[in-house]
Amino acid sequence: MDRIMPRVFDETASSMALKMLEKYEAKVLLKTSVEKILGHQAAIGVLLKDGREVPCDFIVLAAGVRCNTDLVKGTKLKINRGIIVDTMMRTNIPDVYAAGDVAEGYNFIEERNAEIPIIPNAYKQGETAGQNMAGAQKIFDKGFIMNSMPLLDLSIVSAGVSTPGEGITVKTIYNQEKNTYKKFYIRGNNLVGYLLINDIDRAGIYTDLIRRKIDISSFEHQLGRDDFGFIYLPKALRSQLILEG
């Protein structure tokens, strides 16, 4: 790719990450890929697509997440990238449920089934499946992607939509002096995604705004402020959230 983590990072965020890696003397090669691993008994290097050879002592492969569906291959269960489930975690076979990293559940932001391989989603899906297997009628339809990770000196949290699209407006706040970056994706009157770098204290509030589909029109201009918090929400909404616990 032409930048680091292009599915989550825009040019500014990727530049911040690249500078951090270079600070710690990591060399990043962009716009190329590994064509061949060199060596016989042990790896001694790689041949890149652009013809360069890079010597090495060992190789680490990180190629994303793949659902482990080996257990159900050859069965009548419907499988795409993962096992297809509805909002009650039911598969297409009666009394068979799936949850967590193996399942493709409903992503309410993208309005489609998708694999969401993160712990909070697995917990909620597993809880829903367990209750329904015990006779309840529970629904979990609030799944969406969230990620939190440290990158050396950078703290990074992202959730929901991570690229501009039709009907989405974007708000960015970049403080070069503090080395902080905030980016918000808004569709209509709802926050549908965000990226926070080095200022992640309010990630939980932003995540809750997404999950609850809260109308942010009255305080949209406050998003990203250093002091943004519960107090900026409308009084009626604050009262509702308090009552809900």
Buried (B, 14 or more C-beta within 10 A) or exposed (E): EEBBBBEBBBEBBBBBBBEBBEEEEEEEEEEEEEEEEBEEEEBEBBBBEEEEEEEBEEEEEEEEEEBEBEEBEEEEBEBEEBBBBBBBBBBEEEEBBBBBBBBBBBBBBBEEBBBBBBEEBBEBBBBBBBBBBEEEEBEBEBBBBBEBEEBEEBBBBBBBBBEEEEEBEBBEBBEEEEBBBBBBBBBEEBBBBBBBBBBBEBBEBBBEBBBBBBBBEEBBEBBBEEEBEEEBBBEEBEEEBEEEE
